[in-house]
Amino acid sequence: MEYTNRFTETYDGETTPLPVCLQANDLKDNYDVQTSHHSYALYNVFTLSQTAKDVMITFKRNCK
């Protein structure tokens, strides 16, 4: 997802920046050597005319 141009929009000669990951983490309470089964990532996606639904559709397509 990060830096993919599938989320960019252009209007009147201006183009939105590429998405960037602001934070990625697991949901474990304490550190241990096991891989966590749950995690999250926060992305910054700039939009001009896309709705949140449009962004999620693009995100799901990108994941596949």
Backbone as XML, in Angstrom:
<?xml version="1.0"?>
<chain id="A" units="angstrom">
  <residue number="1" name="MET">
    <atom name="N" x="0.818" y="-1.186" z="0.000"/>
    <atom name="CA" x="0.000" y="0.000" z="0.000"/>
    <atom name="C" x="0.866" y="1.255" z="0.000"/>
  </residue>
  <residue number="2" name="GLU">
    <atom name="N" x="1.945" y="1.217" z="0.767"/>
    <atom name="CA" x="2.783" y="2.407" z="0.870"/>
    <atom name="C" x="3.448" y="2.720" z="-0.467"/>
  </residue>
  <residue number="3" name="TYR">
    <atom name="N" x="3.360" y="3.950" z="-0.842"/>
    <atom name="CA" x="3.960" y="4.499" z="-2.069"/>
    <atom name="C" x="3.359" y="3.952" z="-3.361"/>
  </residue>
  <residue number="4" name="THR">
    <atom name="N" x="2.196" y="3.321" z="-3.317"/>
    <atom name="CA" x="1.563" y="2.875" z="-4.554"/>
    <atom name="C" x="0.810" y="4.038" z="-5.187"/>
  </residue>
  <residue number="5" name="ASN">
    <atom name="N" x="0.881" y="4.136" z="-6.487"/>
    <atom name="CA" x="0.233" y="5.262" z="-7.176"/>
    <atom name="C" x="-1.245" y="5.006" z="-7.471"/>
  </residue>
  <residue number="6" name="ARG">
    <atom name="N" x="-1.783" y="3.908" z="-7.011"/>
    <atom name="CA" x="-3.201" y="3.600" z="-7.245"/>
    <atom name="C" x="-4.135" y="4.538" z="-6.484"/>
  </residue>
  <residue number="7" name="PHE">
    <atom name="N" x="-3.624" y="5.234" z="-5.483"/>
    <atom name="CA" x="-4.450" y="6.118" z="-4.665"/>
    <atom name="C" x="-4.329" y="7.589" z="-5.068"/>
  </residue>
  <residue number="8" name="THR">
    <atom name="N" x="-3.448" y="7.900" z="-5.992"/>
    <atom name="CA" x="-3.244" y="9.306" z="-6.342"/>
    <atom name="C" x="-4.375" y="9.841" z="-7.204"/>
  </residue>
  <residue number="9" name="GLU">
    <atom name="N" x="-4.606" y="11.126" z="-7.058"/>
    <atom name="CA" x="-5.593" y="11.838" z="-7.859"/>
    <atom name="C" x="-4.926" y="13.094" z="-8.405"/>
  </residue>
  <residue number="10" name="THR">
    <atom name="N" x="-5.377" y="13.520" z="-9.551"/>
    <atom name="CA" x="-4.866" y="14.756" z="-10.142"/>
    <atom name="C" x="-6.041" y="15.649" z="-10.497"/>
  </residue>
  <residue number="11" name="TYR">
    <atom name="N" x="-5.913" y="16.925" z="-10.141"/>
    <atom name="CA" x="-6.929" y="17.915" z="-10.483"/>
    <atom name="C" x="-6.241" y="19.247" z="-10.714"/>
  </residue>
  <residue number="12" name="ASP">
    <atom name="N" x="-6.534" y="19.838" z="-11.849"/>
    <atom name="CA" x="-6.021" y="21.174" z="-12.185"/>
    <atom name="C" x="-4.502" y="21.254" z="-12.045"/>
  </residue>
  <residue number="13" name="GLY">
    <atom name="N" x="-3.826" y="20.195" z="-12.475"/>
    <atom name="CA" x="-2.362" y="20.175" z="-12.463"/>
    <atom name="C" x="-1.733" y="19.812" z="-11.124"/>
  </residue>
  <residue number="14" name="GLU">
    <atom name="N" x="-2.546" y="19.593" z="-10.111"/>
    <atom name="CA" x="-2.039" y="19.199" z="-8.790"/>
    <atom name="C" x="-2.295" y="17.716" z="-8.569"/>
  </residue>
  <residue number="15" name="THR">
    <atom name="N" x="-1.305" y="17.015" z="-8.047"/>
    <atom name="CA" x="-1.418" y="15.582" z="-7.786"/>
    <atom name="C" x="-1.217" y="15.325" z="-6.301"/>
  </residue>
  <residue number="16" name="THR">
    <atom name="N" x="-2.040" y="14.454" z="-5.739"/>
    <atom name="CA" x="-1.912" y="14.114" z="-4.323"/>
    <atom name="C" x="-0.648" y="13.299" z="-4.087"/>
  </residue>
  <residue number="17" name="PRO">
    <atom name="N" x="-0.061" y="13.425" z="-2.892"/>
    <atom name="CA" x="1.113" y="12.599" z="-2.567"/>
    <atom name="C" x="0.742" y="11.120" z="-2.463"/>
  </residue>
  <residue number="18" name="LEU">
    <atom name="N" x="1.732" y="10.270" z="-2.553"/>
    <atom name="CA" x="1.522" y="8.831" z="-2.393"/>
    <atom name="C" x="1.235" y="8.511" z="-0.927"/>
  </residue>
  <residue number="19" name="PRO">
    <atom name="N" x="0.480" y="7.435" z="-0.653"/>
    <atom name="CA" x="0.203" y="7.054" z="0.736"/>
    <atom name="C" x="1.486" y="6.656" z="1.462"/>
  </residue>
  <residue number="20" name="VAL">
    <atom name="N" x="1.532" y="6.962" z="2.748"/>
    <atom name="CA" x="2.662" y="6.558" z="3.583"/>
    <atom name="C" x="2.138" y="5.931" z="4.866"/>
  </residue>
  <residue number="21" name="CYS">
    <atom name="N" x="2.898" y="5.006" z="5.401"/>
    <atom name="CA" x="2.543" y="4.358" z="6.664"/>
    <atom name="C" x="3.003" y="5.248" z="7.815"/>
  </residue>
  <residue number="22" name="LEU">
    <atom name="N" x="2.060" y="5.649" z="8.666"/>
    <atom name="CA" x="2.379" y="6.476" z="9.813"/>
    <atom name="C" x="2.786" y="5.647" z="11.027"/>
  </residue>
  <residue number="23" name="GLN">
    <atom name="N" x="2.192" y="4.466" z="11.141"/>
    <atom name="CA" x="2.490" y="3.612" z="12.289"/>
    <atom name="C" x="2.088" y="2.181" z="11.974"/>
  </residue>
  <residue number="24" name="ALA">
    <atom name="N" x="2.889" y="1.237" z="12.410"/>
    <atom name="CA" x="2.572" y="-0.188" z="12.305"/>
    <atom name="C" x="3.002" y="-0.847" z="13.611"/>
  </residue>
  <residue number="25" name="ASN">
    <atom name="N" x="2.129" y="-1.672" z="14.155"/>
    <atom name="CA" x="2.427" y="-2.264" z="15.451"/>
    <atom name="C" x="1.622" y="-3.541" z="15.640"/>
  </residue>
  <residue number="26" name="ASP">
    <atom name="N" x="2.025" y="-4.346" z="16.605"/>
    <atom name="CA" x="1.216" y="-5.510" z="16.974"/>
    <atom name="C" x="0.381" y="-5.143" z="18.196"/>
  </residue>
  <residue number="27" name="LEU">
    <atom name="N" x="-0.496" y="-6.052" z="18.603"/>
    <atom name="CA" x="-1.405" y="-5.773" z="19.705"/>
    <atom name="C" x="-1.067" y="-6.579" z="20.963"/>
  </residue>
  <residue number="28" name="LYS">
    <atom name="N" x="0.180" y="-7.010" z="21.074"/>
    <atom name="CA" x="0.581" y="-7.767" z="22.265"/>
    <atom name="C" x="0.804" y="-6.805" z="23.434"/>
  </residue>
  <residue number="29" name="ASP">
    <atom name="N" x="0.462" y="-7.265" z="24.644"/>
    <atom name="CA" x="0.656" y="-6.444" z="25.841"/>
    <atom name="C" x="2.120" y="-6.354" z="26.248"/>
  </residue>
  <residue number="30" name="ASN">
    <atom name="N" x="2.855" y="-7.455" z="26.077"/>
    <atom name="CA" x="4.257" y="-7.515" z="26.493"/>
    <atom name="C" x="5.110" y="-8.052" z="25.355"/>
  </residue>
  <residue number="31" name="TYR">
    <atom name="N" x="6.383" y="-7.721" z="25.389"/>
    <atom name="CA" x="7.302" y="-8.236" z="24.379"/>
    <atom name="C" x="7.609" y="-9.702" z="24.656"/>
  </residue>
  <residue number="32" name="ASP">
    <atom name="N" x="7.571" y="-10.508" z="23.613"/>
    <atom name="CA" x="8.118" y="-11.862" z="23.642"/>
    <atom name="C" x="8.536" y="-12.211" z="22.217"/>
  </residue>
  <residue number="33" name="VAL">
    <atom name="N" x="9.120" y="-13.372" z="22.043"/>
    <atom name="CA" x="9.686" y="-13.719" z="20.741"/>
    <atom name="C" x="8.665" y="-14.281" z="19.758"/>
  </residue>
  <residue number="34" name="GLN">
    <atom name="N" x="7.453" y="-14.532" z="20.210"/>
    <atom name="CA" x="6.436" y="-15.088" z="19.321"/>
    <atom name="C" x="5.880" y="-14.016" z="18.381"/>
  </residue>
  <residue number="35" name="THR">
    <atom name="N" x="5.507" y="-14.466" z="17.184"/>
    <atom name="CA" x="4.882" y="-13.567" z="16.221"/>
    <atom name="C" x="3.433" y="-13.318" z="16.631"/>
  </residue>
  <residue number="36" name="SER">
    <atom name="N" x="3.048" y="-12.071" z="16.617"/>
    <atom name="CA" x="1.685" y="-11.710" z="17.001"/>
    <atom name="C" x="0.699" y="-12.123" z="15.918"/>
  </residue>
  <residue number="37" name="HIS">
    <atom name="N" x="-0.493" y="-12.513" z="16.323"/>
    <atom name="CA" x="-1.548" y="-12.866" z="15.377"/>
    <atom name="C" x="-2.368" y="-11.647" z="14.964"/>
  </residue>
  <residue number="38" name="HIS">
    <atom name="N" x="-2.212" y="-10.548" z="15.693"/>
    <atom name="CA" x="-2.990" y="-9.339" z="15.419"/>
    <atom name="C" x="-2.057" y="-8.137" z="15.333"/>
  </residue>
  <residue number="39" name="SER">
    <atom name="N" x="-2.292" y="-7.317" z="14.353"/>
    <atom name="CA" x="-1.487" y="-6.106" z="14.199"/>
    <atom name="C" x="-2.330" y="-5.045" z="13.488"/>
  </residue>
  <residue number="40" name="TYR">
    <atom name="N" x="-1.783" y="-3.847" z="13.400"/>
    <atom name="CA" x="-2.472" y="-2.779" z="12.686"/>
    <atom name="C" x="-1.444" y="-1.881" z="11.999"/>
  </residue>
  <residue number="41" name="ALA">
    <atom name="N" x="-1.933" y="-1.159" z="11.025"/>
    <atom name="CA" x="-1.104" y="-0.171" z="10.326"/>
    <atom name="C" x="-1.977" y="1.044" z="10.032"/>
  </residue>
  <residue number="42" name="LEU">
    <atom name="N" x="-1.427" y="2.213" z="10.243"/>
    <atom name="CA" x="-2.138" y="3.466" z="9.972"/>
    <atom name="C" x="-1.497" y="4.134" z="8.766"/>
  </residue>
  <residue number="43" name="TYR">
    <atom name="N" x="-2.300" y="4.430" z="7.762"/>
    <atom name="CA" x="-1.808" y="5.043" z="6.535"/>
    <atom name="C" x="-2.412" y="6.422" z="6.352"/>
  </residue>
  <residue number="44" name="ASN">
    <atom name="N" x="-1.649" y="7.297" z="5.773"/>
    <atom name="CA" x="-2.115" y="8.627" z="5.428"/>
    <atom name="C" x="-2.375" y="8.650" z="3.926"/>
  </residue>
  <residue number="45" name="VAL">
    <atom name="N" x="-3.652" y="8.791" z="3.547"/>
    <atom name="CA" x="-4.035" y="8.826" z="2.135"/>
    <atom name="C" x="-4.706" y="10.164" z="1.858"/>
  </residue>
  <residue number="46" name="PHE">
    <atom name="N" x="-4.098" y="10.980" z="1.010"/>
    <atom name="CA" x="-4.679" y="12.267" z="0.639"/>
    <atom name="C" x="-5.680" y="12.069" z="-0.496"/>
  </residue>
  <residue number="47" name="THR">
    <atom name="N" x="-6.807" y="12.756" z="-0.417"/>
    <atom name="CA" x="-7.833" y="12.636" z="-1.454"/>
    <atom name="C" x="-8.290" y="14.010" z="-1.910"/>
  </residue>
  <residue number="48" name="LEU">
    <atom name="N" x="-8.765" y="14.060" z="-3.133"/>
    <atom name="CA" x="-9.379" y="15.271" z="-3.665"/>
    <atom name="C" x="-10.873" y="15.046" z="-3.865"/>
  </residue>
  <residue number="49" name="SER">
    <atom name="N" x="-11.225" y="13.956" z="-4.519"/>
    <atom name="CA" x="-12.643" y="13.680" z="-4.752"/>
    <atom name="C" x="-13.047" y="12.271" z="-4.305"/>
  </residue>
  <residue number="50" name="GLN">
    <atom name="N" x="-12.084" y="11.423" z="-3.959"/>
    <atom name="CA" x="-12.408" y="10.070" z="-3.505"/>
    <atom name="C" x="-13.085" y="10.113" z="-2.139"/>
  </residue>
  <residue number="51" name="THR">
    <atom name="N" x="-14.025" y="9.215" z="-1.941"/>
    <atom name="CA" x="-14.649" y="9.058" z="-0.634"/>
    <atom name="C" x="-13.883" y="7.987" z="0.143"/>
  </residue>
  <residue number="52" name="ALA">
    <atom name="N" x="-14.208" y="7.843" z="1.418"/>
    <atom name="CA" x="-13.593" y="6.784" z="2.223"/>
    <atom name="C" x="-13.913" y="5.410" z="1.628"/>
  </residue>
  <residue number="53" name="LYS">
    <atom name="N" x="-15.114" y="5.266" z="1.096"/>
    <atom name="CA" x="-15.497" y="4.001" z="0.457"/>
    <atom name="C" x="-14.622" y="3.727" z="-0.762"/>
  </residue>
  <residue number="54" name="ASP">
    <atom name="N" x="-14.355" y="4.748" z="-1.572"/>
    <atom name="CA" x="-13.486" y="4.589" z="-2.741"/>
    <atom name="C" x="-12.084" y="4.145" z="-2.324"/>
  </residue>
  <residue number="55" name="VAL">
    <atom name="N" x="-11.569" y="4.750" z="-1.266"/>
    <atom name="CA" x="-10.230" y="4.402" z="-0.781"/>
    <atom name="C" x="-10.201" y="2.954" z="-0.308"/>
  </residue>
  <residue number="56" name="MET">
    <atom name="N" x="-11.240" y="2.521" z="0.408"/>
    <atom name="CA" x="-11.281" y="1.136" z="0.897"/>
    <atom name="C" x="-11.414" y="0.133" z="-0.248"/>
  </residue>
  <residue number="57" name="ILE">
    <atom name="N" x="-12.153" y="0.474" z="-1.269"/>
    <atom name="CA" x="-12.264" y="-0.407" z="-2.437"/>
    <atom name="C" x="-10.891" y="-0.557" z="-3.097"/>
  </residue>
  <residue number="58" name="THR">
    <atom name="N" x="-10.195" y="0.547" z="-3.281"/>
    <atom name="CA" x="-8.851" y="0.508" z="-3.864"/>
    <atom name="C" x="-7.908" y="-0.279" z="-2.971"/>
  </residue>
  <residue number="59" name="PHE">
    <atom name="N" x="-8.007" y="-0.088" z="-1.661"/>
    <atom name="CA" x="-7.166" y="-0.803" z="-0.708"/>
    <atom name="C" x="-7.381" y="-2.312" z="-0.823"/>
  </residue>
  <residue number="60" name="LYS">
    <atom name="N" x="-8.640" y="-2.734" z="-0.863"/>
    <atom name="CA" x="-8.939" y="-4.172" z="-0.967"/>
    <atom name="C" x="-8.429" y="-4.755" z="-2.272"/>
  </residue>
  <residue number="61" name="ARG">
    <atom name="N" x="-8.578" y="-4.018" z="-3.362"/>
    <atom name="CA" x="-8.057" y="-4.470" z="-4.668"/>
    <atom name="C" x="-6.539" y="-4.587" z="-4.619"/>
  </residue>
  <residue number="62" name="ASN">
    <atom name="N" x="-5.900" y="-3.639" z="-3.964"/>
    <atom name="CA" x="-4.450" y="-3.638" z="-3.861"/>
    <atom name="C" x="-3.960" y="-4.831" z="-3.050"/>
  </residue>
  <residue number="63" name="CYS">
    <atom name="N" x="-4.713" y="-5.229" z="-2.029"/>
    <atom name="CA" x="-4.340" y="-6.364" z="-1.200"/>
    <atom name="C" x="-4.424" y="-7.691" z="-1.941"/>
  </residue>
  <residue number="64" name="LYS">
    <atom name="N" x="-5.395" y="-7.772" z="-2.850"/>
    <atom name="CA" x="-5.559" y="-9.021" z="-3.601"/>
    <atom name="C" x="-4.448" y="-9.184" z="-4.592"/>
  </residue>
</chain>
